[in-house]
Amino acid sequence: QVQLVESGGGLVQPGGSLRLSCAASGFIFSSYAMSWYRQAPGKERALVATISSTGGSTYYADSVKGRFTISRDNAKNTVILQMNSLKPEDTAVYYCKVKRNWYDYWGQGTQVTVSS
């Protein structure tokens, strides 16, 4: 079965960096685009970044462009979100997602808190 396990969240000061990882299993990872979403308290879940199956194409929400970088390692079935210059408004639970056979699979999420 499809499993997505996020890690790497935590508490960081404004301006700091975090590296989130998502370990995938149960499907042919190299065949699917992967995405990171986030959900802040009281807000809807929102797309942060997407990477194509080969890693050759990426998309970023305007709010994170120039600060976040999505990448993937198809040999390790892992997708990474490198987050730099973090702001308090980046505080949220971050989720990894894959759409497979018209169904969205989500990880359990990892909390990111940006605060001084």
N, C-alpha and C positions, 0 to 999 in steps of 0.2 A: 504494500500500500504506500501511497505517497506520504512522505514525511519531510517536513521542513523544520529545522531547529536553529533558531537565532541565538546569537551570543555576542558579548562585547559591550553591552550597554553599561551605564553607570552614571555617576555624578561627576560633572566637569564644570570648571569655571568658564565664564564667558571668554571667548577668544581661544579656547582650548580645542582639542581634537579627540575624536573617538573613531575606532574602526569596528564596524559591525560585520559579523560573519553569518552566513546562512548555509548550513550543511543540508544537502538534499539527498533523498534516497527514494527508491520505489518507482522510478521512471527513468527514461533515457534523458538525462540532464542536458546533454549537448544538443538536443533537438528542440528545446523550448526557450523562449524568451523568459526572463526573470525580472521581477519588479520588487521594489521596496515601497511600502506605504507607511504612513504614520497617522496616529490618532491622538490628538491633544484632548485634555479633559473638556467635556462639554462640546466637542466639535466632531464633525464627521471624519471618517477615515479618508485620507487624501494621498494621491500618488506623489511619490518623491522622485523616483528615478526608475527607468527601465533599460535593460540591456538585451540585445538580440541574442539568438542562440549561439552565434559564432563570436559574439563580443564586438563585432564590427560596427554596430550602430547603438547609440545611446540616446536617451531622452531625459531631460531634467525639468522639474517644476521651476518656474521662474524664481521662486523664493530661495532655492538652493544652488542655482547656477553659479559656477565659479568658486563654490565652497565645498561642494560634495562631489565625489567621484565614485561611480559604480563600475565594478569590474567583475570578472568571473574566471574561474580556473576549471575548465571542463575535465581535466584529468583528475581533479579532486572533488568534483561535484559541489563546488562552493561558489557562492556569490558574495561579494564584498561591497560594503558601503563605507568609504573613507570620508569622514566628516571633519572639516577644518573650519576655523573661524566661527565656532559655534556661538549661537545667540540664545538668550532666554526663550525666545519664541520657537526654538527648535525642540523644546521640551515636549516629549510625547512618548507613547509606546510605538516602537518601530516593528513592522511586520514584513516578512518575506512572503512573496506570492508567486504561484505559477498557475497559468490557465492551461488545463489539459482536458481534451475532449469536452470543451464548452463548460467545464466546471472549474471554479476557482478554489485552489488549495492554499491554505494559510498556515503559517507557523504560529507558535504560541505568543510571540512578541517578546521584545526586550525593551526595558524602560531606559530612556535617556533623559536625564535631568541636567539642565544648564542653569547654574545658579552660583552666585558668589556667597 
